[in-house]
C-alpha cells in the first residue's frame, strides 16, 4: 500500500494512529512513517493491517513484475484467489496482489477470453489496488490501451470517481497503433471483420476485440 492508502484505510476504520499501531504490533512512529511514505511494509505487516482495516487485500506489489508469458492455469488460480465468482470452483491458494494479477494478464500475447473477462471484475472489486504502479508498469510494456479498455468496461458496469480517474490517466497515454485484447494470434480475416464491427469504445482504444460489457458474466 502507498502512504496515502495506509492513512486512508486507518481513517476509514475510525482508528487513532496510536491504537492502530498497537493493534498491528508496531510503534506509532513506525506507522507514521508508513503513512507518510518514508517506509514500506513487509508482507506479514501488510496482512495484519488488511485484517485490522477490513481491506480485501493489502499485499505489496513486487518491484519487478513478470513480463514473460504466464501459464493460464496460474492466472486462473490467482483470479480465483481474489474471489472471482467465475472461478469459484478453482482452488486459489494464497491471495495475490490484484494489481500484479491484472498486470500479468493484460500483457499476455494470447489469453483465454474467460480470463480477460475477469479483469473488469478485479478493477471494480479492488478500488484500492496500487494503481500508479500498475499504470506505470503497463505503460512500460506498451499495453496501456488494453488496460484502458478493461477500465472502460469496469466503469460501464459500475461507474465511480476512481474508475473515471484511472481511465483519464490512460487516455493521456493512449497509443495510436492498432492492437488486440490479448489475441495476437488472431487471423487476418477476423481482424478485418472486427475493424468494421467492434464497439466504438474498442475503436477508441485502438483494439480489435469483440468483448463488450454485455458479455461479462461477472463484473461487480
C-alpha positions in Angstrom: 0.0 0.0 0.0 1.1 3.6 -0.6 1.4 6.0 2.3 -1.9 7.6 1.4 -3.6 4.2 1.3 -2.3 3.4 4.8 -3.6 6.7 6.1 -7.0 6.5 4.3 -7.6 2.9 5.4 -6.9 3.8 9.1 -9.2 6.9 8.9 -12.0 4.9 7.3 -11.7 2.3 10.0 -12.1 5.1 12.6 -8.9 4.3 14.4 -6.4 6.7 16.0 -2.8 6.2 14.9 -1.7 5.1 18.3 -4.4 2.4 18.6 -3.9 1.1 15.0 -0.1 0.8 15.6 -0.7 -1.1 18.8 -3.2 -3.5 17.1 -0.7 -4.5 14.4 2.2 -4.7 16.7 4.4 -1.7 15.7 5.2 1.7 17.2 3.2 4.8 16.4 6.4 6.3 14.9 6.7 3.3 12.5 3.1 3.7 11.4 3.5 7.4 10.9 6.4 6.6 8.6 4.3 4.1 6.7 1.6 6.7 6.3 3.9 9.4 5.0 5.5 7.1 2.6 9.0 7.0 4.0 8.9 3.3 4.9 7.5 0.2 3.2 5.7 -2.6 5.0 6.6 -6.3 4.6 4.0 -8.9 3.6 3.3 -10.0 7.2 2.6 -6.5 8.4 0.5 -5.7 5.3 -1.6 -8.8 6.1 -2.2 -7.7 9.7 -3.2 -4.3 8.5 -5.6 -5.7 6.0 -7.3 -7.7 8.7 -7.4 -4.7 11.1 -8.7 -2.3 8.4 -11.0 -4.9 6.8 -9.3 -4.5 3.5 -9.8 -7.1 0.8 -6.1 -7.3 0.0 -3.1 -5.5 1.3 0.0 -7.2 -0.2 2.9 -5.2 -1.6 3.3 -5.3 -5.4 6.7 -6.7 -6.2 9.1 -4.2 -7.7 9.8 -6.3 -10.8 6.5 -7.7 -12.1 6.7 -10.5 -14.5 6.9 -9.6 -18.2 7.1 -13.1 -19.6 4.3 -15.5 -20.5 2.3 -16.7 -17.6 0.6 -20.1 -17.6 -3.2 -19.7 -18.0 -3.7 -22.2 -15.1 -1.6 -19.9 -12.8 -3.7 -16.9 -13.8 -6.9 -18.8 -13.2 -5.7 -19.8 -9.7 -4.7 -16.2 -9.0 -8.1 -14.8 -10.1 -9.8 -17.5 -8.0 -7.7 -16.4 -5.0 -9.0 -12.9 -5.5 -12.5 -14.2 -5.2 -13.6 -14.0 -8.9 -17.0 -15.8 -9.0 -16.4 -17.4 -12.4 -13.6 -19.5 -11.0 -15.2 -20.3 -7.6 -14.6 -24.0 -8.4 -10.8 -23.5 -8.6 -8.5 -23.7 -5.6 -6.9 -20.2 -5.5 -4.4 -20.7 -2.7 -2.7 -17.7 -1.2 -4.3 -14.4 -2.5 -2.1 -12.4 -4.7 -1.8 -8.6 -5.1 -4.7 -7.6 -7.5 -2.5 -5.1 -9.4 0.0 -7.7 -10.1 -2.6 -10.2 -11.3 -4.1 -7.6 -13.7 -0.6 -6.8 -15.0 0.3 -10.4 -15.5 -2.9 -10.9 -17.5 -3.1 -7.8 -19.6 0.4 -8.1 -21.1 -0.1 -11.6 -22.4 0.1 -12.0 -26.2 -2.7 -14.6 -26.1 -5.1 -15.2 -23.3 -8.3 -17.2 -23.0 -11.4 -15.0 -23.1 -12.6 -16.3 -19.8 -9.5 -14.8 -18.1 -9.8 -11.5 -19.9 -13.5 -11.3 -18.8 -12.4 -11.5 -15.2 -10.3 -8.3 -15.3 -13.1 -5.7 -15.2 -14.4 -7.5 -12.1 -11.0 -7.2 -10.4 -10.9 -3.4 -11.2 -14.3 -3.0 -9.5 -13.6 -5.3 -6.6 -10.3 -3.7 -5.6 -10.5 0.1 -6.0 -7.6 0.4 -3.5 -5.1 -1.5 -5.7 -1.8 0.1 -6.4 -3.0 2.0 -9.4 0.0 4.2 -10.0 2.4 1.3 -10.1 0.1 -0.8 -12.3 -0.4 2.1 -14.7 3.3 2.8 -15.0 4.4 -0.8 -15.4 1.7 -1.4 -18.1 3.0 1.6 -20.0 6.5 0.2 -20.0 5.0 -2.8 -21.8 3.0 -0.6 -24.3 -0.2 -2.3 -23.0 -2.0 0.9 -21.8 -4.7 0.6 -24.5 -5.6 -2.9 -23.2 -5.8 -1.7 -19.6 -7.7 1.4 -20.7 -10.4 -0.7 -22.3 -10.5 -3.0 -19.3 -11.1 0.0 -17.1 -13.7 1.3 -19.5 -15.6 -2.0 -19.2 -15.4 -1.8 -15.4 -16.6 1.8 -15.4 -19.5 0.8 -17.7 -20.7 -1.7 -15.1 -20.2 0.4 -12.0 -19.1 4.0 -12.6 -17.1 5.6 -9.8 -14.8 8.6 -9.5 -11.9 6.2 -9.1 -12.5 4.4 -12.3 -13.1 7.8 -14.1 -9.7 8.9 -12.9 -8.0 5.7 -14.0 -9.5 5.9 -17.4 -8.4 9.5 -17.8 -4.9 8.6 -16.7 -4.6 6.2 -19.6 -6.4 8.4 -22.0 -3.4 10.8 -21.9 -1.1 7.9 -22.8 -3.3 6.2 -25.5 -1.4 4.6 -28.3 -2.2 5.2 -31.9 -1.1 1.8 -33.1 -3.7 -1.0 -33.6 -3.6 -3.9 -31.1 -5.7 -6.7 -29.7 -7.1 -7.5 -26.3 -4.6 -10.4 -25.6 -5.4 -12.0 -29.0 -2.2 -11.5 -31.0 -2.7 -14.8 -32.9 -6.0 -13.5 -34.3 -6.4 -14.4 -38.0 -6.4 -11.6 -40.6 -9.9 -12.3 -41.6 -11.2 -11.9 -38.1 -9.1 -8.7 -37.7 -10.7 -7.3 -40.8 -14.2 -8.1 -39.5 -13.6 -6.6 -36.1 -12.4 -3.3 -37.7 -15.9 -2.9 -39.1 -17.9 -4.4 -36.2 -16.1 -3.6 -32.9 -17.7 -1.3 -30.4 -17.0 2.5 -30.5 -15.0 2.1 -27.2 -12.8 -0.6 -28.6 -12.2 1.5 -31.7 -11.3 4.5 -29.4 -8.7 2.3 -27.6 -7.5 1.0 -31.0 -8.2 -2.6 -30.1 -9.5 -5.4 -32.2 -11.9 -7.1 -29.8 -15.5 -8.1 -29.7 -15.7 -8.1 -25.9 -18.3 -5.7 -24.6 -19.8 -5.1 -21.2 -22.9 -7.1 -22.1 -20.7 -10.3 -22.4 -19.3 -10.0 -18.9 -20.7 -12.8 -16.8 -19.4 -11.1 -13.6 -18.2 -7.5 -13.3 -19.4 -6.1 -10.0 
